[in-house]
């Protein structure tokens, strides 16, 4: 009976049965893997949930404590907040107000320095303290005698020993030029020769113009005014009707005609200490010299090459204020001998248009005289319109 039984699958081959068994095993393995993966995922999520719950509890505790502390601090701060706010506002306003005041002051100071001052209520010009014209500043003037005259109004602006008679040295050459130019029909191109009569036998000063040097009359005048060449001035005084004595007499007569009663000349060069005047009277000489175009041009020229017949010589202006353009002027002259100290006279043009006469005598050095000119020019430019 057992031998007649048939297999349930009919005629299925053993190979097919084997494949079915393997497929079932693979399916079971995959299902088991999926089950394990699902369990692992669930376990991970459960752990995250536990950790999140624990962290949230901690944060809640911390937040609760912080809120409590904040409420306490806020209560304390609310009590003094108005006072601190008021102080802060005042502190902010103080620097702002100070800055505004400082800015206003700086603007006013800049405007005052850049803009000439208005004339005083009296209508007469004057030098102003805010422009540096103070007692302390005046003590720094080196010249012993000073006179500053506003030519436009005839107002003296500053005086120091203005009527003290003193040697004027080569400032004399302004009068030399005036008297020599007053001759009629001068042939300026005619040449003059330096002779032994033109040598300085008083102080034995040196000159680059040797005996025998030949210059045109125009060049003689030019270097006498621009460079204070003594032999040129001496030659001009010799080249005059009646010779040098007549020339000196004409110089003194012209001084009297100009109202310079305390002024006296002994020679045309200024090397004699007997050539004297006062700062006030020299203002009249400067005004008279300014009427001559040649004197204006020659005294302000900065340099010139001169033909002396057997070569050329380069001359420069003896006034460094003019040579370096530190002031604007229409006429000038310097002078020095031991007895006089360093002297300077100018007709300054304030703001390039307003004439002011400045005469300075008796500085102990050339730099002192120059610095006096710079200081006075600053006073004038700030104080006058």
C-alpha positions in Angstrom: 0.0 0.0 0.0 2.8 2.3 0.7 4.4 1.7 -2.6 1.3 2.8 -4.4 1.3 6.3 -2.9 2.2 9.3 -5.3 3.9 12.5 -4.4 1.6 15.5 -3.8 3.2 17.5 -6.5 2.6 15.1 -9.2 5.5 15.0 -11.6 7.6 18.0 -10.1 11.2 17.5 -10.4 13.6 17.6 -7.5 15.3 20.8 -8.9 12.0 22.7 -8.7 11.5 21.6 -5.1 15.0 22.8 -4.3 14.4 26.2 -5.7 11.2 26.6 -3.8 12.9 25.8 -0.5 15.6 28.3 -1.2 13.1 31.1 -2.1 11.3 30.5 1.2 14.5 30.7 3.1 15.4 34.1 1.5 11.9 35.4 2.2 12.1 34.5 5.8 15.6 36.1 6.1 14.4 39.4 4.6 11.4 39.5 6.9 13.6 38.9 9.9 15.9 41.7 8.7 13.0 44.1 8.3 11.7 43.2 11.7 15.1 43.8 13.3 15.5 47.2 11.5 12.0 48.3 12.7 12.8 47.4 16.3 16.1 49.3 16.2 14.4 52.4 14.8 11.7 52.3 17.5 14.4 51.9 20.1 16.3 54.9 18.8 13.3 57.1 18.7 12.4 56.1 22.3 15.9 57.0 23.5 15.7 60.4 21.7 12.3 61.1 23.3 13.7 60.3 26.7 16.7 62.6 26.2 14.6 65.4 24.9 12.3 65.1 27.9 15.2 65.3 30.3 16.8 68.3 28.5 13.5 70.1 28.4 13.1 69.7 32.1 16.6 71.1 32.8 15.9 74.1 30.5 12.6 74.7 32.2 14.3 74.7 35.6 17.1 77.1 34.3 14.6 79.4 32.6 12.5 79.5 35.8 15.5 80.5 37.8 16.7 83.0 35.2 13.2 84.6 35.1 13.2 84.9 38.8 16.6 86.6 38.8 15.6 88.9 35.9 12.5 89.9 37.8 14.6 90.8 40.8 17.2 92.7 38.8 14.4 94.5 36.9 12.8 95.6 40.1 16.1 97.0 41.3 16.9 98.7 38.0 13.5 100.3 37.7 14.1 102.3 40.9 17.2 104.2 39.6 16.4 104.2 35.9 15.0 107.8 35.8 18.1 109.2 37.6 20.5 107.4 35.3 18.6 108.4 32.2 18.6 112.1 33.3 22.4 111.9 34.0 23.0 110.3 30.6 21.0 112.9 28.8 22.9 115.7 30.6 26.2 114.0 29.8 25.3 113.8 26.2 24.1 117.4 26.1 27.3 118.8 27.7 29.8 117.5 25.0 27.4 118.6 22.3 27.1 122.1 23.7 30.8 122.3 24.3 31.5 121.2 20.7 29.0 123.7 19.4 30.7 126.5 21.4 34.2 125.4 20.3 33.1 125.2 16.7 31.6 128.7 16.9 34.7 130.1 18.5 37.0 128.4 15.9 34.8 129.7 13.0 34.9 133.2 14.5 38.7 133.0 15.0 39.3 131.8 11.4 37.0 134.5 10.0 38.8 137.1 12.1 42.2 136.0 10.8 41.2 135.8 7.2 39.1 138.9 7.0 40.5 142.4 7.7 38.9 144.2 10.6 36.3 146.8 10.2 37.4 150.4 11.0 36.7 151.5 14.6 33.7 153.6 15.5 35.9 156.7 15.5 36.5 156.3 11.8 40.3 156.4 12.2 42.3 153.3 11.5 44.2 151.6 14.3 46.1 148.4 15.0 44.1 145.9 16.9 45.0 143.7 19.9 43.2 140.7 18.4 45.6 141.1 15.4 48.6 140.7 17.7 49.2 144.4 18.4 49.6 143.9 22.2 52.1 145.2 24.8 53.9 141.9 24.8 54.2 141.8 21.0 55.4 145.4 20.9 58.2 144.5 23.3 59.5 142.1 20.6 60.1 144.9 18.1 63.9 145.1 17.7 64.2 148.6 16.1 64.9 151.4 18.6 62.9 154.0 16.5 59.7 153.1 14.6 57.0 155.1 12.8 54.0 153.6 11.0 51.8 156.0 9.1 48.6 155.3 7.3 49.1 157.4 4.2 45.4 157.2 3.2 44.2 159.1 6.3 47.5 160.6 7.6 47.0 158.6 10.9 50.0 157.4 12.8 49.4 153.8 13.7 52.5 153.1 15.8 55.3 155.2 17.2 58.5 154.4 19.1 61.1 157.2 19.6 59.6 158.6 16.4 61.2 162.0 16.9 64.6 160.8 18.1 67.4 162.0 15.8 69.7 159.1 14.7 72.1 158.2 11.9 70.2 156.8 8.8 73.1 155.2 6.9 72.2 154.1 3.3 68.6 155.2 3.6 70.4 158.5 2.5 70.4 157.0 -1.0 66.7 157.8 -1.5 67.5 161.5 -1.2 70.6 160.9 -3.4 68.3 159.5 -6.1 65.7 162.3 -5.8 68.3 165.1 -6.1 70.1 163.4 -9.0 66.9 162.7 -10.9 65.7 166.4 -10.4 68.3 167.4 -13.0 66.8 168.1 -16.4 67.4 166.2 -19.6 69.6 163.5 -18.2 71.1 161.1 -20.7 70.6 157.9 -18.8 72.6 155.8 -21.3 75.8 157.9 -20.9 78.5 156.0 -19.0 80.1 157.1 -15.8 83.6 155.9 -14.7 84.5 155.1 -11.1 87.4 157.3 -10.0 89.6 157.5 -6.9 87.3 160.4 -5.8 84.6 157.8 -5.3 86.5 155.6 -2.9 85.4 155.5 0.8 88.1 157.2 2.9 85.8 157.5 5.9 85.2 153.8 6.8 87.2 152.2 4.0 84.4 150.0 2.9 84.9 147.5 0.1 83.2 147.6 -3.3 83.2 145.4 -6.3 83.3 148.4 -8.5 87.0 149.0 -9.0 88.6 152.3 -10.1 88.1 152.5 -13.9 84.8 150.5 -14.0 82.4 152.1 -16.5 78.6 151.9 -16.0 75.7 153.7 -17.6 74.0 156.3 -15.5 70.9 154.1 -15.3 72.9 151.2 -14.0 74.7 153.4 -11.4 71.3 154.5 -10.1 70.0 151.0 -10.2 72.6 149.3 -8.0 72.8 152.3 -5.6 69.1 151.8 -4.8 68.8 148.1 -5.1 72.1 146.9 -3.6 73.2 150.0 -1.8 76.4 150.2 -3.8 78.4 153.1 -2.2 80.8 153.9 -5.1 77.8 154.1 -7.5 76.1 156.7 -5.2 79.4 158.6 -4.9 79.8 158.7 -8.6 76.3 160.0 -9.1 76.9 162.9 -6.6 80.1 163.8 -8.5 78.1 163.8 -11.8 76.2 167.0 -10.9 76.4 170.6 -11.9 78.9 172.2 -9.4 80.2 168.8 -8.3 79.8 167.0 -5.0 79.5 170.1 -2.7 76.6 171.5 -4.8 75.0 168.1 -4.7 75.2 167.8 -0.9 73.8 171.4 -0.6 70.9 170.4 -2.9 70.2 167.3 -0.7 69.9 169.5 2.5 67.8 172.1 0.7 65.4 169.4 -0.5 65.1 168.0 3.0 64.1 171.4 4.3 61.6 171.8 1.5 60.0 168.5 2.6 59.7 169.8 6.2 62.5 167.5 7.5 63.9 170.1 9.9 65.9 167.6 11.9 67.4 165.9 8.9 71.0 166.6 7.7 73.3 165.2 5.1 77.1 165.2 4.9 77.5 162.8 1.9 75.5 161.0 -0.7 76.4 157.4 0.4 75.2 157.5 4.1 78.6 156.3 5.3 78.9 159.4 7.5 77.2 159.1 10.9 76.4 162.8 10.4 73.7 161.8 8.0 70.8 162.0 10.4 67.0 162.1 10.6 64.1 160.8 12.6 61.6 158.0 11.9 58.8 160.5 11.5 60.7 162.7 9.0 61.9 159.7 7.0 58.2 159.0 6.2 58.2 162.3 4.2 61.3 161.1 2.4 59.7 157.8 1.5 56.6 159.6 0.2 58.7 161.9 -1.9 60.8 159.0 -3.3 57.6 157.1 -4.3 56.7 159.8 -6.8 59.7 158.8 -9.0 59.0 155.8 -11.3 62.8 154.9 -11.6 63.2 154.9 -7.8 60.2 152.6 -7.4 61.4 150.2 -10.1 65.1 150.1 -9.1 64.5 149.8 -5.3 62.2 146.8 -5.8 64.2 144.9 -8.4 65.4 141.6 -7.0 68.6 141.2 -9.1 70.4 142.6 -12.1 73.4 141.8 -14.3 75.5 145.0 -14.7 78.0 145.6 -17.6 81.0 147.4 -16.1 82.9 147.8 -19.4 85.4 144.9 -18.8 83.0 142.2 -17.7 79.7 141.8 -15.9 78.7 141.8 -12.2 75.6 140.2 -10.7 73.8 142.4 -8.0 70.9 141.4 -5.8 68.5 143.4 -3.6 69.9 144.1 -0.1 66.4 143.9 1.4 65.5 140.3 2.1 61.8 141.2 2.6 61.7 142.3 -1.0 64.1 139.7 -2.3 62.0 136.8 -1.0 58.6 138.4 -1.5 57.7 138.6 2.2 55.9 142.0 1.8 54.4 144.0 -1.0 55.8 147.5 -1.3 56.1 150.3 -3.8 59.5 151.7 -2.6 62.1 150.6 0.0 65.6 151.1 1.2 67.9 149.6 3.8 71.0 150.9 5.5 73.7 150.0 8.0 76.8 151.5 9.7 78.0 150.7 13.2 76.7 154.0 14.5 73.2 153.5 13.2 72.5 149.8 13.5 70.3 148.2 10.8 67.7 150.5 9.3 64.8 149.9 6.9 62.1 152.1 5.3 59.2 150.9 3.2 56.0 152.1 1.6 54.0 148.9 2.1 50.8 148.1 0.2 48.4 146.5 2.6 46.1 144.1 0.7 48.1 145.2 -2.4 46.4 148.6 -2.5 46.5 150.6 0.8 49.7 152.5 1.3 51.3 152.5 4.7 54.7 154.1 5.4 57.0 152.1 7.8 60.3 153.5 9.0 62.6 151.5 11.4 65.9 152.7 12.8 68.5 151.1 15.0 67.9 147.3 15.0 70.9 145.3 16.4 70.9 142.9 13.5 69.7 142.5 9.9 67.4 139.7 11.0 65.9 141.9 13.7 65.0 144.6 11.1 63.5 142.0 8.8 61.4 140.4 11.5 60.1 143.8 12.6 58.9 144.3 9.0 57.2 140.9 9.0 55.5 141.5 12.3 54.3 145.0 11.4 53.0 143.7 8.1 50.9 141.1 9.9 49.4 143.8 12.2 48.5 145.9 9.2 47.0 143.1 7.0 44.8 142.0 9.9 43.8 145.4 11.2 43.2 147.5 8.1 40.7 147.1 5.3 
